[in-house]
Each structure stands twice: as C-alpha cells, then as structure tokens.
C-alpha cells in the first residue's frame, strides 16, 4: 500500500534524504542526464550510496540513479541482499528498478514524483506491493513531489 505525506507525518530524515537525492538529480541534469537522483540508506541510518542517472554518460540503459545506487550499496555491504535498507529516489522507479528492489530485498522505498508514463510502483504497475512476488517493501510516495516534478519539467522544457 502506498503511503503519502497526507497519510503520515514525514520524518525529518525522509525530507533530508530526499533533499540529498535532489542534489544528485540536479548534478545529473547539469551533466545532460535526465535529472533523477537516489540515496540508499542502511538500517543504521548510514548513507551507503548516492548518485544521479548515468545512462547517457556511460552509454548504459540500466544507469538509472536507483539502480546504480543499489549496486554501490550492495558492494559496500558485500551482499546482494539489502535487508533493512531504504531507497530514496526523486522519481517513481520504473519496472526494471522496481524488480531490482524486490531481488535486493530492500525494506522501504521513498520517492518524490509520480511517473505516469512508466512508473513501476503505483502508476503502471505495483511491483513490490501487489503480493505477486516473493518480496514486498513499504512505499512512501510524494515526498517533496512538487520540487522533484518541477526539476524534471524544467529539464524537458529546456531540451525542446
């Protein structure tokens, strides 16, 4: 089930981590990437990874911010499973990234803007939350959504 900021009071940590993800998104946008940023935080609250999209710069279609950050976090934990981990990302993950979160066994996802065209969490699919797979995770959506959406809109308007 999707929780939104209207459903619960946001913690200062959620806002702070999303602000860090927005910094990564801005840096990605400045580098010509779609401005999406992600931060991965361990169960102890320590940041394991933070990055923005790298698809263009690395010629890598899997270079989505959350995918790169999860890979880095797995290396930091020396484990392909990430129990207790929270992933913060400025845009609702696509189906590819949502499936990765299931396989990595993350505990929680916090995202900013909804992705109505290809969202894999609530918009098009409910990966990780529909009970059809062998793992599910808690989802909080809409954290700093307006700021996250504005960054993406501005990026695409400038490219046209």
Secondary structure, 3 states (H helix, E strand, C coil): CEEECCCCCCCHHHHHHHHHHHHHHHHHHHCCCCCCEEEEECCCCCEEEEEECCCCCCCCCCCCHHHHHHHHHHHHHCCCCCCCCEEEEEECCCHHHHHHHHHHCCCEEEEEECCCCCCCCCCCCCCCCCCCCCCCCEEEECCCHHHHHHHHHHHHHHHC
